[in-house]
Amino acid sequence: MSLPCKKHFIQDNCFYECEPHIGLWVVNTTRKISSERYFKVPLCSKDCDEWFKDCKNDYTCVYNWPREFKFQKGHNICPENSQCLTFSEMYKTAKDFCESDHSWKYTESEFCMHIWFDGVADFNKKVSILPSLLALPSTSSTFLY
């Protein structure tokens, strides 16, 4: 994986582990590797577009990473008979890529989360309080993937 692409996946993990305002989108799961994940987090389209641009020439062998990779000895392994394709071949658009595993929701409005955060501006906080201000129901549930 190229370094420009890899930095986004590292930041994705940092977001999951460190973003203090992600709670509304955390759901329980029955996956072997974790008991919870985030689901349909409103990711800013600019962040998704940049991620896809940096990865478009890198390769993947599966469309939905959490469901289709074989996880063995701490690593994701391509399933038998899978074909390696560039990200731009596997995913038709940045939106398709970011929404393929259901963690992210490609969002063009200003009420979106930035995967790149510095802890100072606290931009993501306003996004996390919006549903409670609008009295929207929680997305909490349990997922198999």
SERO-4910 file (N, C-alpha, C, O; in steps of 0.05 Angstrom, whole numbers):
BEGIN
 pado doro    nc1    nc2    nc3   cac1   cac2   cac3    cc1    cc2    cc3    oc1    oc2    oc3
  Met    A     17    -24      0      0      0      0     18     25      0     38     26     15
  Ser    A     11     44    -16     27     69    -18     25     84      9      5     82     23
  Leu    A     45    100     15     45    115     39     22    136     40      9    139     61
  Pro    A     16    150     18     -6    169     19    -33    155     25    -50    166     39
  Cys    A    -37    131     15    -61    116     20    -61    106     49    -81    108     63
  Lys    A    -39     94     57    -37     82     84    -43    103    106    -54     95    126
  Lys    A    -34    128    102    -39    148    123    -68    151    129    -76    157    152
  His    A    -86    148    109   -114    151    114   -125    127    130   -142    131    147
  Phe    A   -115    103    125   -124     80    141   -114     82    169   -128     74    188
  Ile    A    -90     92    173    -80     96    200    -97    117    214   -104    114    238
  Gln    A   -104    139    200   -121    159    212   -149    149    218   -161    157    238
  Asp    A   -159    131    201   -185    119    206   -185    104    233   -204    106    248
  Asn    A   -163     90    238   -160     76    263   -158     95    287   -170     91    308
  Cys    A   -142    117    283   -140    137    303   -167    150    309   -173    155    333
  Phe    A   -182    155    289   -209    166    292   -226    148    309   -239    157    329
  Tyr    A   -226    123    303   -242    103    318   -233    102    348   -250    102    366
  Glu    A   -207    102    352   -196    100    379   -197    126    395   -200    125    420
  Cys    A   -195    149    382   -191    174    396   -211    196    393   -212    214    409
  Glu    A   -229    195    373   -248    216    369   -269    216    392   -284    196    395
  Pro    A   -269    236    409   -287    236    432   -317    240    426   -333    235    443
  His    A   -323    247    402   -351    253    395   -364    233    377   -383    239    362
  Ile    A   -354    208    377   -364    188    359   -386    170    371   -398    154    357
  Gly    A   -392    175    396   -410    157    411   -437    152    398   -448    130    400
  Leu    A   -449    172    385   -475    168    372   -475    147    350   -496    136    344
  Trp    A   -452    141    339   -450    123    316   -437     97    324   -431     80    306
  Val    A   -432     92    349   -420     66    358   -443     46    362   -462     52    375
  Val    A   -439     23    349   -459      2    352   -445    -24    361   -421    -28    357
  Asn    A   -461    -41    373   -450    -68    381   -448    -85    356   -463    -82    337
  Thr    A   -429   -104    357   -426   -122    335   -418   -150    346   -409   -152    368
  Thr    A   -422   -170    330   -414   -197    338   -389   -207    323   -384   -231    321
  Arg    A   -373   -188    312   -349   -195    298   -329   -208    317   -329   -202    341
  Lys    A   -312   -224    307   -291   -238    323   -270   -218    333   -259   -222    355
  Ile    A   -265   -197    318   -243   -179    325   -251   -155    343   -233   -141    353
  Ser    A   -276   -150    347   -285   -129    365   -314   -132    372   -329   -145    358
  Ser    A   -322   -119    393   -350   -120    402   -366    -96    394   -390    -95    398
  Glu    A   -353    -76    382   -367    -53    373   -353    -40    349   -329    -46    344
  Arg    A   -367    -23    335   -356     -9    312   -373     16    308   -393     20    321
  Tyr    A   -365     33    289   -382     55    283   -397     50    257   -387     35    240
  Phe    A   -420     63    255   -438     57    233   -450     82    222   -462     98    236
  Lys    A   -445     87    196   -455    110    181   -449    137    193   -465    154    195
  Val    A   -424    139    201   -414    165    211   -414    185    188   -404    178    167
  Pro    A   -426    208    191   -427    228    169   -399    239    163   -391    259    175
  Leu    A   -385    227    145   -358    235    138   -359    257    117   -373    255     97
  Cys    A   -344    279    122   -343    301    103   -334    291     75   -314    277     73
  Ser    A   -348    299     55   -342    290     28   -313    297     20   -300    281      6
  Lys    A   -304    320     29   -276    328     23   -256    308     34   -237    301     20
  Asp    A   -260    298     58   -242    279     70   -243    252     55   -222    240     49
  Cys    A   -267    244     47   -270    219     32   -258    221      4   -244    203     -5
  Asp    A   -262    244     -9   -251    248    -36   -221    247    -35   -208    235    -53
  Glu    A   -209    259    -15   -180    259    -12   -169    231     -7   -149    223    -19
  Trp    A   -183    216     10   -175    188     16   -176    171     -9   -157    157    -15
  Phe    A   -198    173    -24   -200    158    -49   -179    166    -69   -168    149    -83
  Lys    A   -174    192    -72   -154    202    -91   -126    190    -84   -111    182   -101
  Asp    A   -120    189    -58    -94    179    -49    -91    148    -52    -69    138    -52
  Cys    A   -114    134    -54   -114    105    -56   -122     94    -83   -121     70    -87
  Lys    A   -130    111   -102   -142    101   -127   -124     82   -143   -135     65   -157
  Asn    A    -98     84   -140    -80     66   -155    -69     43   -138    -53     27   -148
  Asp    A    -78     42   -113    -71     19    -96    -90     -4   -101   -110     -1   -115
  Tyr    A    -83    -27    -91    -98    -52    -97   -113    -63    -73   -105    -60    -50
  Thr    A   -136    -75    -79   -151    -90    -60   -163   -114    -74   -166   -115    -98
  Cys    A   -170   -134    -58   -181   -159    -70   -210   -163    -61   -223   -182    -71
  Val    A   -221   -146    -44   -248   -149    -35   -262   -121    -34   -248   -101    -31
  Tyr    A   -288   -122    -37   -303    -97    -36   -309    -87     -8   -305    -64     -1
  Asn    A   -319   -105      9   -326    -99     36   -305   -111     55   -306   -135     60
  Trp    A   -287    -95     65   -264   -106     80   -272   -121    105   -262   -143    109
  Pro    A   -290   -111    122   -296   -126    147   -310   -153    142   -306   -171    157
  Arg    A   -325   -155    120   -340   -179    115   -325   -199     98   -329   -223    101
  Glu    A   -309   -189     79   -299   -207     58   -270   -216     62   -262   -238     52
  Phe    A   -254   -201     76   -226   -210     81   -227   -234    100   -245   -237    116
  Lys    A   -208   -252     97   -204   -274    116   -183   -264    136   -161   -257    128
  Phe    A   -190   -263    161   -172   -253    182   -158   -277    195   -171   -293    208
  Gln    A   -132   -279    190   -116   -301    201    -90   -291    213    -76   -275    200
  Lys    A    -84   -300    237    -58   -294    250    -53   -264    250    -31   -255    246
  Gly    A    -74   -248    256    -71   -220    258    -70   -204    233    -63   -180    233
  His    A    -76   -217    210    -74   -204    184    -98   -210    167   -110   -231    169
  Asn    A   -105   -190    150   -125   -195    130   -113   -210    106    -92   -202     96
  Ile    A   -126   -231     97   -117   -247     75   -138   -247     53   -162   -249     59
  Cys    A   -130   -244     28   -149   -245      6   -161   -273      4   -147   -293      6
  Pro    A   -187   -275      0   -200   -301     -3   -190   -315    -29   -181   -302    -48
  Glu    A   -191   -341    -29   -184   -356    -53   -201   -346    -76   -225   -339    -73
  Asn    A   -190   -346   -100   -204   -339   -125   -211   -309   -126   -226   -301   -144
  Ser    A   -202   -293   -107   -207   -264   -109   -187   -252   -129   -166   -263   -135
  Gln    A   -194   -229   -139   -178   -216   -159   -169   -188   -148   -186   -173   -138
  Cys    A   -144   -182   -150   -134   -156   -142   -141   -135   -163   -134   -138   -187
  Leu    A   -154   -114   -154   -162    -92   -172   -153    -66   -158   -150    -65   -134
  Thr    A   -148    -45   -175   -143    -20   -162   -168    -10   -148   -190    -18   -155
  Phe    A   -164      8   -130   -187     20   -116   -206     32   -136   -231     30   -133
  Ser    A   -195     46   -156   -213     59   -176   -228     38   -193   -248     45   -205
  Glu    A   -218     14   -195   -232     -7   -209   -253    -20   -191   -275    -27   -199
  Met    A   -246    -24   -165   -264    -37   -146   -287    -19   -138   -310    -28   -136
  Tyr    A   -280      6   -133   -300     26   -124   -303     47   -146   -284     59   -154
  Lys    A   -327     51   -154   -332     69   -177   -329     98   -170   -321    114   -187
  Thr    A   -334    105   -145   -331    133   -136   -320    134   -108   -318    114    -94
  Ala    A   -313    158    -99   -304    161    -71   -326    154    -52   -321    141    -32
  Lys    A   -351    161    -58   -374    154    -42   -376    124    -39   -381    114    -17
  Asp    A   -374    110    -61   -376     81    -62   -355     69    -43   -361     51    -27
  Phe    A   -331     79    -45   -309     69    -28   -315     74      1   -313     56     17
  Cys    A   -321     99      9   -324    105     37   -348     92     50   -349     87     74
  Glu    A   -369     86     34   -393     73     45   -393     43     42   -412     30     51
  Ser    A   -373     31     30   -373      3     24   -374    -15     48   -385    -38     46
  Asp    A   -364     -7     71   -365    -24     95   -385    -13    115   -387    -24    138
  His    A   -400      7    108   -422     19    124   -412     34    149   -428     43    165
  Ser    A   -386     38    152   -376     54    174   -381     84    169   -387     99    187
  Trp    A   -379     92    144   -381    120    137   -405    126    120   -415    109    105
  Lys    A   -415    150    122   -437    160    105   -426    185     91   -421    206    104
  Tyr    A   -421    184     65   -411    206     50   -430    230     52   -453    228     45
  Thr    A   -419    252     63   -437    274     70   -426    300     58   -403    308     63
  Glu    A   -443    314     43   -435    339     30   -444    363     46   -437    386     39
  Ser    A   -460    360     67   -468    383     83   -446    391    103   -426    377    105
  Glu    A   -450    413    116   -430    422    136   -431    406    161   -412    407    177
  Phe    A   -452    391    165   -454    374    189   -443    347    184   -457    327    180
  Cys    A   -417    346    183   -402    322    177   -377    320    194   -368    341    204
  Met    A   -368    296    198   -344    292    215   -319    293    197   -319    284    174
  His    A   -298    305    208   -272    306    195   -256    283    207   -252    282    231
  Ile    A   -245    266    190   -229    244    199   -202    255    210   -189    243    227
  Trp    A   -193    277    198   -169    290    207   -176    312    227   -188    332    219
  Phe    A   -170    308    252   -177    327    272   -152    333    289   -134    317    291
  Asp    A   -152    357    301   -128    365    316   -134    367    346   -115    373    362
  Gly    A   -158    363    354   -165    365    382   -169    393    393   -177    397    415
  Val    A   -162    413    376   -164    441    385   -189    453    374   -205    465    389
  Ala    A   -194    451    348   -217    464    335   -243    451    344   -263    465    346
  Asp    A   -242    426    351   -266    411    360   -290    413    341   -313    415    350
  Phe    A   -284    414    316   -305    416    295   -325    393    297   -349    398    294
  Asn    A   -316    369    303   -333    346    304   -354    347    327   -374    334    325
  Lys    A   -348    363    347   -367    365    370   -394    375    361   -415    364    369
  Lys    A   -395    395    343   -421    406    335   -437    385    319   -462    386    320
  Val    A   -424    368    305   -437    347    290   -449    326    310   -471    316    305
  Ser    A   -435    321    331   -444    300    350   -468    310    367   -484    293    376
  Ile    A   -471    336    370   -494    345    386   -519    351    369   -540    355    380
  Leu    A   -515    353    343   -538    359    326   -562    340    329   -584    349    332
  Pro    A   -557    314    328   -580    295    331   -596    300    357   -621    298    357
  Ser    A   -582    305    379   -597    309    404   -612    336    403   -633    338    415
  Leu    A   -601    355    389   -616    381    387   -641    378    370   -661    391    375
  Leu    A   -640    360    351   -663    355    333   -681    332    344   -701    326    331
  Ala    A   -673    320    366   -688    298    378   -691    275    359   -712    262    357
  Leu    A   -669    268    345   -669    245    327   -664    220    343   -650    220    363
  Pro    A   -676    198    334   -672    172    348   -643    163    344   -630    170    324
  Ser    A   -633    148    363   -606    137    362   -604    116    340   -624    103    333
  Thr    A   -580    113    329   -576     92    309   -566     66    322   -558     47    308
  Ser    A   -565     65    348   -554     43    363   -568     17    356   -593     16    356
  Ser    A   -553     -4    351   -563    -30    344   -540    -50    345   -518    -43    352
  Thr    A   -546    -74    337   -525    -95    336   -523   -104    307   -543   -109    294
  Phe    A   -498   -107    297   -494   -115    270   -476   -139    269   -459   -144    287
  Leu    A   -479   -155    249   -463   -180    246   -437   -175    232   -420   -193    231
  Tyr    A   -432   -152    221   -407   -146    207   -393   -123    218   -371   -115    208
***
